[in-house]
Amino acid sequence: MTCSRCCTVNRMTSTRSLIASASAMLLLLSEASAASAAPVSEARPAAQEAAPVTSSAPLPTLEGLLRRFAAMPGLSARFREEKHMALLAAPLINEGTIHFSPPGRLVRHTTAPMRSSVLIDGERLLFGDARGIEVIRLRENPAIALFVASFVKIFAGDEAALTSMYSMSIAARPELGAEGWGLTLRPRVAPMDTIVARIEIAGDGVVVREMRVVELSGDETLTTFFEVNPARSFSAEEAAALFQVEGRR
């Protein structure tokens, strides 16, 4: 039996989970901007912090990574998300898949513990579950529109847009692979800077391994990615099937 309170919290936080946490996921490999040469000084989980930087591999650059991401035909991955919230004794766990198709279509399908979908498609954000489908028109919701734009720009490798929204720093993460890196983004514009303290993304080359969103409230969301395919292309039939939301219409 599913806890009704958890169901309510899941629905309330699903949009933020996609926009400010997961999903993103994958193309979130956007690199730091003018500050891309500065090392990340924030505290990290003990397991990550314990690994010293011993590799002589050059630090990834913003320009190089963004060029690689912008050239991707699309992306898909499985994810596992843990959302730690002060109002819940145990974290919310969500699992599912995420897909990105340039220039700006992003969908997250949650398959467990309950089925739901969030789709960003042009000027609309759609949320769907067993109770129905909700449509948010971004032009009428500037706060949500800013969140959506910021993450889609990351996926699309839009450096100019990213540097106007975040201050960013990058550090080598050789324990993640030959091209391992860690990126920290701090919102510099409202309303993001009143909600999110920082976003920490880590990966190897063009494959994102994990993303952590730390909110000013103290809530945190950690998303881990599996079976990441950064060279995913979608046929017309696949796109029609994947880029839609589940729910009673």
N, C-alpha and C positions, 0 to 999 in steps of 0.2 A: 504494500500500500504506500502511496506517495504522500509525504507530508504536505498538507495544503499550504502551510506557511512557507515551506521551501519552494513550492510551485510559484507562489506569489512573488517571492524574492527573486527567483530565477527570471520570471517575466519582466520584473522591474529593472533588472540589471542586464538583461540580454543585449540590449542595444549598446550599452557602454562596454560590455564584454567584447563585442566585435570592434567597435570604434576605438576603444582605449585598451584593448587587450587582445587578444588573439588574433585572432585571426590574423590579423595582421600578421600579418603575420607573414610571413614568408618574405614578401618583398621588403620587409621592414629592414632590409639590409642597407637602408640608406645610411650613408656615412656622414660624419661630422662635417660641419661647414668650415668657416674660417678657423674654427677651433679644432679642426680634425687632427692636428698634430699634438694636441694636449692630452696627457694621460688622464684616465678616469681616476678620480680620487675618492669617489664615494665608497662607503662600506658595502661589501658584497657578502652573500652567504658564505659561511666558513669554508665549505668545500671548494668554492670557486676562488676565494681569496688565498687559500693555502697554496695554490699552484703558482710558483714563481715564473716570471717571464724570462726564459732562458734561450728562446729561439733568436737566431740572427736574422730571421725573415723580416723584410721591411714592413712597416706599419701600413695597413691598407689606407688608401686615400679616399676622400669623398668623391672626387671626380671619377676615379677608376671604378669604384663599386657602382656608382649611379649609372655610369655608362653601361655596365654589364646588366644591371637590373632593367634599365630602359629597353635593352635589346631583347629581353625575354619574351617569348610568344605567349606566355601565360604561366600559371603556377597552380599546383594542387598539393595538399598534404592532409594527414590526419593530425588531430590535436587532442591533448588532455589538459584541461584547465582546472586549477584549484583557486577558488576565490575565498579568501579569508576576510570575514566581516565581523566587526565588533558585536553586532546584534545576534550572531549565531555562534553557538558553542563549537560546532564542527564546520570545516570548510565545505563549500558547495563544490561538487565535482561534476564537470561536464566533459563529454567526449564527443567527437564527431569529425567532420571534414571541412576544409576551407578551399575555395577556388577563386582565382583572380584572372580576369581577362582584360587586357588593355583595351582602351585607355583608362577605364574607370569602373568596371563591373566587379564587385566583390560579394561573395556569398558565403555564409557560414551555416552549415547544417549540423545541429546538435542531435545526436542519436541516442544518448544516454545521459542522465537517467530518464529523460522524457524527450520527445521529438519536438523540435522547433527549428525555425529558419530566420535568418536576418539577411536581407539583400540590399545592397547599395547599387542603384542603377540610375545613373544620370542625376536628375533632380529629385529623386524619391528614395526614401528608405522604407522598406517593408519588413514587418515582423509578423510571423505566422506560427500558430500552434493549434492544438486541438480545439481551442475556443474560438478561433477565427483569425482574420488577417487585419492588421493595423497598418495604415499608410501614413507616413509623415512626409509632407512636402517641404523640402529643405528651404525653399525661398521664404516660407512662412515661419521657419524655425531657425533663425540665424545661429543660435548657440550650437544646436545639433549639426547644422551645416558646416560650422567651423571644424568640429571634430571630424566629420566625414571627410571634408576636404583635406585636412592635414594627413590622415592616414592613406587616403587614395593617392595623394601626392608622393608619399613615401613609396608606395607600390610602383608608381609610375616613374620614379627617379627624378622628380622635379626639384632640382637643387634650389632654385630661386625661391620657390614657395616654401620649402622646408626651412631655409635660413630666416625667413620672415616670421616663422611660427615658433622655432625652437632655438635655444643655445645648445650646442652639441659638443661632445668630446668622445674620443675614441682611444682604445688601448689594445695592444696585441694580446691575444688569448691563445698561445701556442698549445695549451693543453686540449684545445678543441680541434686541432688539426694544423696542417702546414699553413693554412691561410686563416687561422683562427683570429677572431676579433670580438671586442665588446664595445658597444655603443651606448652612451647615455644621452637622453634627450630631456631637456627641461623646458616646459612651456614658457613662452615669453609674452603671450597675448591672452586676454580674457575671452571667454570664461575658463579656458583650459588651465590657466595659472591659478585659478581659485579652486580647482578640483584635483588636479594631478600634480604631485610633487616631481616625479620623474618617471621615465620609461627606460628600462634597461633591456637591451637586445643583444643577443650573442649568437654567433654563427661561425661557419667555416666556408670561406669563399662565398658563393651565392646561395648557400643553404643555411637558413635560419634554424637554430637549435632550440632556442627558448626566448621568451619575452616576459618581463616582469613589469607590472604597472603598480607604482606606489602612489596612493592617494594621500592628500593632506590630512585626511581624517584618520590615517593609519591603516585603512583597509589595503590589502594587496591582492593582486591576481597574478599567478604564475601560469604561463601557458608553455607546454612542451610540445614540439612538433616531431612527427615521425613520417617516414615514407615521403619525404619532401621531393617533389618533382618540379624543378625550376625551368624546365623546358617543355611544359605542358601546352599543347594546342587543343582546341576544341572544335569539333565538327559542328555544323549547324544543328544536327540532331542532339549532340551532347550538350551544347549550350542551351538549347531549349529545355532540356530535361533538368540540367543542373542549376541554371540561373533563374530559379523561381522559388517561392516560399511555400512551405507546407501549411495546411490549415483549412478549416471549414470556410467555404466561400459563400 
